[in-house]
Amino acid sequence: MLEVVEIQFKEMTEMGTLDEYLQECGYKFENDIAVPLSEMVGFEKQAIQINK
């Protein structure tokens, strides 16, 4: 999945649309770093062992 994102970002950079896209997604740029304007929440599927 990460490879797909990397390819998409590379293509958008070549087309000159990456900055605009990231701004539309809620990022601002500070010293060439994309900083999110809001808190990000992520979900990761995990299995845990429960001792009964």
ZATORLUM-373172 format. One line per field, with one value per atom (N, C-alpha, C): residue number from 1; residue in one letter; atom name; x, y negated, z negated. Coordinates in pm, whole numbers, plus 50000, padded with zeros to 5 digits. Last residue first. Layout:
<nodes>
nr: NUM | ...
rest: A | ...
atom: CA | ...
px: X | ...
py: Y | ...
pz: Z | ...
</nodes>
This chain:
<nodes>
nr: 52 | 52 | 52 | 51 | 51 | 51 | 50 | 50 | 50 | 49 | 49 | 49 | 48 | 48 | 48 | 47 | 47 | 47 | 46 | 46 | 46 | 45 | 45 | 45 | 44 | 44 | 44 | 43 | 43 | 43 | 42 | 42 | 42 | 41 | 41 | 41 | 40 | 40 | 40 | 39 | 39 | 39 | 38 | 38 | 38 | 37 | 37 | 37 | 36 | 36 | 36 | 35 | 35 | 35 | 34 | 34 | 34 | 33 | 33 | 33 | 32 | 32 | 32 | 31 | 31 | 31 | 30 | 30 | 30 | 29 | 29 | 29 | 28 | 28 | 28 | 27 | 27 | 27 | 26 | 26 | 26 | 25 | 25 | 25 | 24 | 24 | 24 | 23 | 23 | 23 | 22 | 22 | 22 | 21 | 21 | 21 | 20 | 20 | 20 | 19 | 19 | 19 | 18 | 18 | 18 | 17 | 17 | 17 | 16 | 16 | 16 | 15 | 15 | 15 | 14 | 14 | 14 | 13 | 13 | 13 | 12 | 12 | 12 | 11 | 11 | 11 | 10 | 10 | 10 | 9 | 9 | 9 | 8 | 8 | 8 | 7 | 7 | 7 | 6 | 6 | 6 | 5 | 5 | 5 | 4 | 4 | 4 | 3 | 3 | 3 | 2 | 2 | 2 | 1 | 1 | 1
rest: K | K | K | N | N | N | I | I | I | Q | Q | Q | I | I | I | A | A | A | Q | Q | Q | K | K | K | E | E | E | F | F | F | G | G | G | V | V | V | M | M | M | E | E | E | S | S | S | L | L | L | P | P | P | V | V | V | A | A | A | I | I | I | D | D | D | N | N | N | E | E | E | F | F | F | K | K | K | Y | Y | Y | G | G | G | C | C | C | E | E | E | Q | Q | Q | L | L | L | Y | Y | Y | E | E | E | D | D | D | L | L | L | T | T | T | G | G | G | M | M | M | E | E | E | T | T | T | M | M | M | E | E | E | K | K | K | F | F | F | Q | Q | Q | I | I | I | E | E | E | V | V | V | V | V | V | E | E | E | L | L | L | M | M | M
atom: N | CA | C | N | CA | C | N | CA | C | N | CA | C | N | CA | C | N | CA | C | N | CA | C | N | CA | C | N | CA | C | N | CA | C | N | CA | C | N | CA | C | N | CA | C | N | CA | C | N | CA | C | N | CA | C | N | CA | C | N | CA | C | N | CA | C | N | CA | C | N | CA | C | N | CA | C | N | CA | C | N | CA | C | N | CA | C | N | CA | C | N | CA | C | N | CA | C | N | CA | C | N | CA | C | N | CA | C | N | CA | C | N | CA | C | N | CA | C | N | CA | C | N | CA | C | N | CA | C | N | CA | C | N | CA | C | N | CA | C | N | CA | C | N | CA | C | N | CA | C | N | CA | C | N | CA | C | N | CA | C | N | CA | C | N | CA | C | N | CA | C | N | CA | C | N | CA | C | N | CA | C
px: 49298 | 49176 | 49205 | 49482 | 49494 | 49371 | 49479 | 49413 | 49421 | 49673 | 49648 | 49587 | 49555 | 49621 | 49583 | 49597 | 49547 | 49624 | 49500 | 49596 | 49524 | 49483 | 49428 | 49535 | 49477 | 49562 | 49504 | 49394 | 49347 | 49435 | 49453 | 49478 | 49426 | 49389 | 49359 | 49380 | 49536 | 49512 | 49488 | 49426 | 49479 | 49441 | 49493 | 49409 | 49474 | 49683 | 49615 | 49524 | 50002 | 49856 | 49795 | 50260 | 50215 | 50062 | 50521 | 50375 | 50328 | 50799 | 50745 | 50593 | 50918 | 50910 | 50866 | 50860 | 50998 | 51002 | 50547 | 50639 | 50780 | 50232 | 50375 | 50454 | 49946 | 50010 | 50160 | 49674 | 49812 | 49855 | 49423 | 49436 | 49577 | 49392 | 49374 | 49397 | 49467 | 49325 | 49293 | 49741 | 49672 | 49522 | 49789 | 49810 | 49743 | 49729 | 49654 | 49667 | 49927 | 49786 | 49700 | 50158 | 50138 | 49991 | 50115 | 50124 | 50097 | 50122 | 49996 | 50001 | 50322 | 50316 | 50190 | 50374 | 50269 | 50256 | 50567 | 50605 | 50504 | 50402 | 50516 | 50558 | 50233 | 50176 | 50286 | 50416 | 50348 | 50290 | 50489 | 50591 | 50526 | 50244 | 50310 | 50416 | 50201 | 50107 | 50172 | 50419 | 50407 | 50315 | 50356 | 50482 | 50476 | 50116 | 50117 | 50243 | 50209 | 50109 | 50108 | 50374 | 50433 | 50338 | 50193 | 50280 | 50343 | 50082 | 50000 | 50087
py: 51564 | 51584 | 51669 | 51330 | 51444 | 51452 | 51240 | 51213 | 51340 | 51092 | 51212 | 51171 | 50915 | 50918 | 51046 | 50785 | 50895 | 50893 | 50493 | 50566 | 50679 | 50248 | 50375 | 50451 | 49911 | 50020 | 50149 | 49586 | 49714 | 49823 | 49247 | 49363 | 49490 | 48911 | 49032 | 49149 | 48592 | 48712 | 48830 | 48261 | 48383 | 48503 | 48030 | 48088 | 48216 | 47958 | 47850 | 47902 | 48117 | 48126 | 48012 | 47997 | 48008 | 48015 | 48066 | 48064 | 48094 | 47861 | 47975 | 47960 | 47630 | 47748 | 47875 | 47449 | 47487 | 47618 | 47561 | 47483 | 47532 | 47582 | 47603 | 47506 | 47763 | 47638 | 47665 | 47980 | 47960 | 47818 | 48063 | 48009 | 47997 | 48135 | 48242 | 48193 | 47909 | 47944 | 48053 | 47937 | 47825 | 47851 | 48160 | 48170 | 48055 | 48047 | 48162 | 48171 | 47850 | 47812 | 47923 | 48013 | 47911 | 47873 | 48176 | 48234 | 48130 | 48093 | 48080 | 48128 | 48133 | 48005 | 47984 | 48371 | 48291 | 48152 | 48469 | 48447 | 48359 | 48493 | 48401 | 48367 | 48695 | 48563 | 48457 | 48909 | 48862 | 48723 | 48927 | 48900 | 48845 | 48991 | 48865 | 48828 | 49245 | 49136 | 49001 | 49388 | 49371 | 49253 | 49377 | 49320 | 49294 | 49517 | 49377 | 49309 | 49770 | 49702 | 49553 | 49835 | 49818 | 49743 | 49873 | 49757 | 49730 | 50119 | 50000 | 49874
pz: 46962 | 46881 | 46761 | 47127 | 47038 | 46951 | 47454 | 47326 | 47244 | 47704 | 47624 | 47492 | 47989 | 47859 | 47785 | 48310 | 48229 | 48098 | 48491 | 48408 | 48336 | 48734 | 48689 | 48612 | 48665 | 48707 | 48651 | 48740 | 48692 | 48750 | 48640 | 48724 | 48658 | 48665 | 48591 | 48685 | 48643 | 48723 | 48631 | 48596 | 48536 | 48622 | 48865 | 48760 | 48709 | 49043 | 48974 | 48863 | 49077 | 49076 | 48994 | 49281 | 49142 | 49142 | 49486 | 49484 | 49341 | 49523 | 49450 | 49448 | 49623 | 49709 | 49637 | 49407 | 49444 | 49522 | 49396 | 49314 | 49344 | 49542 | 49557 | 49471 | 49431 | 49467 | 49472 | 49516 | 49475 | 49510 | 49614 | 49480 | 49428 | 49874 | 49775 | 49632 | 50009 | 50010 | 49908 | 49971 | 49908 | 49904 | 50132 | 49988 | 49913 | 50387 | 50334 | 50182 | 50411 | 50411 | 50350 | 50413 | 50310 | 50297 | 50648 | 50514 | 50405 | 50912 | 50840 | 50694 | 51100 | 51032 | 50950 | 51217 | 51280 | 51216 | 51041 | 51181 | 51253 | 50815 | 50813 | 50955 | 50898 | 50872 | 50865 | 50915 | 51035 | 51015 | 50643 | 50744 | 50871 | 50526 | 50490 | 50593 | 50645 | 50668 | 50638 | 50540 | 50685 | 50715 | 50266 | 50314 | 50465 | 50265 | 50224 | 50276 | 50341 | 50424 | 50393 | 50126 | 50258 | 50352 | 49922 | 49916 | 50052 | 50000 | 50000 | 50000
</nodes>
